[in-house]
Amino acid sequence: MNKQSLNLINAFLYSLIVAFFSFEYIFLIPLFMVLISEKESIFKIFRKLFFLNFFILFLVIFVYFQNQKEALDLFVRVNMILLFNISIFYKSKGYDIVRGLDSLNFSPKIVSIFYFTLSLIDYLMMDLKKTKDSLKARGFVSNTSMFTYQTYGNIFAMIFIKAIKKSEDMRCSMSARGFENRIYFLNSSKIGFSEKLIFIFVIIILLKVVYELFA
């Protein structure tokens, strides 16, 4: 087991606890611990959470008209889960999560799917950035004109076509190399003290809520 796999376990267990068990203030302890471990990036973490809340608010407002208490409970729980997961994976890249899945002995096919999906997303994001820079260099200004809509439509169409072509190229390339549905990773991160401590507290909380549920 490595750092990434333990972070995945912590994220899964904490999300499970917050989502399905009656709220207790003890749930805040692992959250504070992971925030302290990432205190240098705490403002950037909360900025990400702030932007994600634009999407959450639509759901909360919809629930609010049916049950105000449930809407508040939903808002708090979702934000706790998001804040914990953003913080614990803030310095990790997507490929670190893939290494974690591999360390947890997930099916090689699942690990490969995640790996190639991330590779394709990286490629498309770089291509989108180049396209935006190209439009900016040509003096393109976004507005509500038909030309703007046609430009965006052409961009998304080209990205879709490139995604299909890139995925086919990746398939042919890996097939030519004798790929057999398994990716081998060369390095892994050692588990730090903070990850171990967070895991211990998450397990303690899980045992506590389960005991209270069946007591």
LOLUM-164500 format. One record per residue (C-alpha): x, y, z. Coordinates in steps of 0.1 Angstrom, whole numbers, plus 2048, in hexadecimal, padded with zeros to 3 digits. Layout:
N
XYZ ...
END
This chain:
215
800800800 80C8237F8 802847800 7E98497E3 7D78297EC 7D3834811 7C6856806 7AC8447F0 7A182F80E 79F84E824 78B86180A 773843805 76D83C82A 769861834 751867817 73D848821 73B853846 73187783E 71886D824 705851835 70885585B 6F886E872 70D88D874 724891893 73E8AB89A 75989089C 75688F876 7688B0875 7888A2884 796890865 78C8AF850 7A08C6867 7BD8AE866 7BF8AD841 7BB8D383E 7D88D7857 7ED8C0842 7E68D5824 7E78F7836 7FF90681C 7E4902801 7C5908816 7BA927804 7BD9167E2 7AA8F97EF 78D90F7FB 78D9227DA 7879017C8 76C8F87E1 75C91A7DB 7599157B5 74B8F27BA 7309007D0 7219127B2 7158F07A6 70C8E37C9 6F59017CF 6DE8F87B3 6D78D67C3 6D48E67E6 6BB9007DA 6A68E57CA 6A58D17EB 6A08F1800 67D8F67F2 6738D37FD 6868D081F 69B8EC82D 6AC8D6847 6B68BC82D 6C38D7816 6DA8E4831 6E58C183B 6ED8B9816 7018D9812 7168D2831 71C8AD828 7258B3804 73D8CF80D 74E8BA828 75389D80F 7608B57F4 7778C880B 7868A7819 78C8987F6 7998B87E7 7B28BC804 7BE899805 7C48977E0 7CE8BB7DB 7F38B47D4 7EB8937C1 7E789079C 7CF87978C 7EA860785 7F185E7AB 7CE8527AF 7D3838794 7F282C7A7 7DC8297C6 7C38147B4 7DE7FD7A8 7ED7FB7CB 7CA7F07D8 7CA7D47BF 7AE7E17AA 7A87CF789 7C47D7770 7AA7DF757 79A7F976E 7BC808775 7C480A750 7A381A748 7AA835762 7CD83A756 7C483E731 7A6854739 7BD86C74C 7D686C730 7BB874717 7AD89072D 7D089F731 7D589E70B 7B38AF705 7B98CA71F 7DB8D370F 7CA8D46ED 7AE8EA6FB 7C890270A 7DB9056E9 7BA90C6D8 7B19286F1 7D49376ED 7D09366C7 7AE9486C9 7BC9626E1 7DA9686CA 7C196E6AD 7AE9886C1 78F9726C6 7769826DE 75A96D6ED 73797C6EB 7139726E2 7189746BC 7119576A5 73695769B 73F94F6C0 7279326C2 7349246A1 7589276AE 7509156CE 73D8FB6BB 75A8F56A4 7728F36C2 75D8D96D5 7588C56B5 77D8C46AE 7858BA6D2 76B89D6CF 77B8926AF 79E8946BD 7938806DC 7878646C6 7A68656B0 7BD8666CF 7AC8496E0 7B08346C0 7D483E6BD 7DA8346E1 7C98126DB 7DE80B6BD 7FE8166CE 7F98016ED 7EE7E36D8 80E7E66C4 8227E66E4 8127C66F0 7FC7D670B 7E97BC71F 7D17D1735 7EB7D8750 8007F6758 81F7F376E 828811784 84C81778D 84A82C7AC 8338337CA 83184B7E7 83784080B 81B844824 820863839 81786885E 7F987F855 7E986583F 7ED84A859 7DE861874 7C186B85F 7BA846857 7BB83D87C 7A1859884 78B84F867 78B82B872 783835896 76684B88A 75982F874 75A816891 74982F8A7 72C836890 727811887 7278088AC 70D8238B3 6F8817896 6F67F38A2 6F77FA8C8 
END
